[in-house]
């Protein structure tokens, strides 16, 4: 029985923008049919990781904005 190819651990992107750019490249290659069948699953898995990373970053920013909107952080006033 053949062994499944070893997967190399993917590194976390340095930023939201870098993750989005890599995700767009993966999607573009898949849509263009430039990914061999053997690599299609790896591309899909990496895309899912990048999507999760982007969603986590967006959620974190959304939570920070919610805190600011709720007035939890009061503006500093000089007396």
N, C-alpha and C positions, 0 to 999 in steps of 0.2 A: 504494500500500500504506500503510495507516495506521500511524503511529508508536505505539510503546508509550508509555504515560504515564510522564512523568519521575517518578522516586522521589526523595523528599527524604531526605537522610541522617538517620537516627535517632540521637539522643543516648543515651549510656550512662546508665542510671538512677543516681540518687544513692546508692541503697542496695538491699540485698537485698529489704527490705520493700516499697520503692517498685516494684521490678521485679515482685514477686509480685502486688502490687495491680493494676498495669497489665495483667499477663498474665491475671488473673482477670476483669478488665473486658472484655478482648478475647474471651476464651472465652465469657463470658456473652452478649455481643452476637452472636457467631457462632451459639451454640446457640439463641438466641431468634429467629434469622432476621432480625436488625436490620441486617445488613451487606449493602449492595448487592453484586451479583456482581462488579462492577468493583473493589470495595475488598476483596473476600474474600482475594485473593492477598496484598495488602499486609498485611492483618491476620495472615494465616498467617505471613508472613515476619517480621513484628515479633514475633509470639509465639515463633517459633523463636529469634530473637535474645535475647529475654528469658529463655527457658528455658535457653539456653546460659550466659547471665550468671549465673543462679541456680545452675546446676550448678557453674560455676567457683568461685563463692563458697563453696558447700557443700564442695567438694573442698578448698579452701584451709583452711577451718576444721577439716575432718576431719584433714588433715595436721598441723595445729597440735596437735590433741588427741592424735594418735598420738605426736608428739614428747614431749608431757607424760606420757603413759601409759608410754612406754618408759623414763622416768626420765632422759632426756637433760638435762633441766633439773633440777638438784639443788636441794632446798630449802636456803635459807640458814640456817645455824645460827651463833649467837653463841658464841664460845669464851671 
